[in-house]
Amino acid sequence: MKGQLLLCLLFQVLCVFVLADVWKVEVEPDMEALISSCVVLPCSFKYPGKIQPSARTRAMWHIKDKKNEYIYHEDQTHVEDSFKMRTRLVGRLGELNCSLEIDEVKGHDNGPFCLRVELQTGTRSFDDSCVHLKMIEEASKPELHSDQAVQEGHPAIFRCSVRHTCPSHQPTLTWNHNGKEMVTYKVIGHGNWEVESVLTFTPTKEDDHKDITCTVKYHGVKKQYEARRPVFVKEQATVNHILIPVFCVLGAAFLTGGLCFLIFKRNNCRKPEYLGNTHIDTSTPPDSVRAQNKDLSSEISINSSYFNFFLKDEVRFIRY
């Protein structure tokens, strides 16, 4: 008799350990919530035995250590007045998803909040795995990324993204420039999600030095937040962009060469001329030159011809 009693006790203890190991919930213990907006508390659970459909499973959320103060209950009469019509399950219980949405977040919605599951085969409150919320009064600005300099006539891509905690009401991203938009949503993890908008357009020279602005609108929040980024458009190369610099270079080369030639000729014309061993002062007027060389005229026969060269009102005799 005593042996049977002992065996029964051991079986009960074993059942307790098995069931305790099977009942489990997974939540994010610490999350952020934007006041006036919404927040979704990710939640998944499991229990012993065969998975029951949603109709045979009940889930409630309550304040920790206050199991009768519900923030969510399928019967709204059991919900605390401060949470009525503001909470709902967004997960399917038949898929073991107990995620909860809290809308119109208030400053006192900080929790901690715990899950309680009721089945036909048993009930369990997960008071050791609750969620605490940190209230955020100011939302985050979007992040805007792009190349600062873009080429005229070639597609330009601008990426704008923002993280949030309410996938049931995604933030809305808008642009101040027309173009092709593509929006994507993804899970970051730990109760965070991200929405990204990609804008593609072909810039023109009219877009040069203009700001590209991305604006985010959060659910339930009146204020909008934006990020700006200037865009610098490089003009597309044309025939004029090639010919004009070439002509400028050639013109500068001809002008420089001409000036050098004139300076060279002028310096050569300033050199004094000699007749044999006799120096002729080219700065002296013609009559004076002939007077100075009067005594030499009988000895020196000049068979050369001279031409007058005028440069800045000076008279020069150049020997041929």
Summary of the structure (lengths in Angstrom):
residues: 320
radius of gyration: 47.4
end to end distance: 152.6
largest distance: 170.8
contacts: 821
relative contact order: 0.11
helix: 24%
strand: 41%
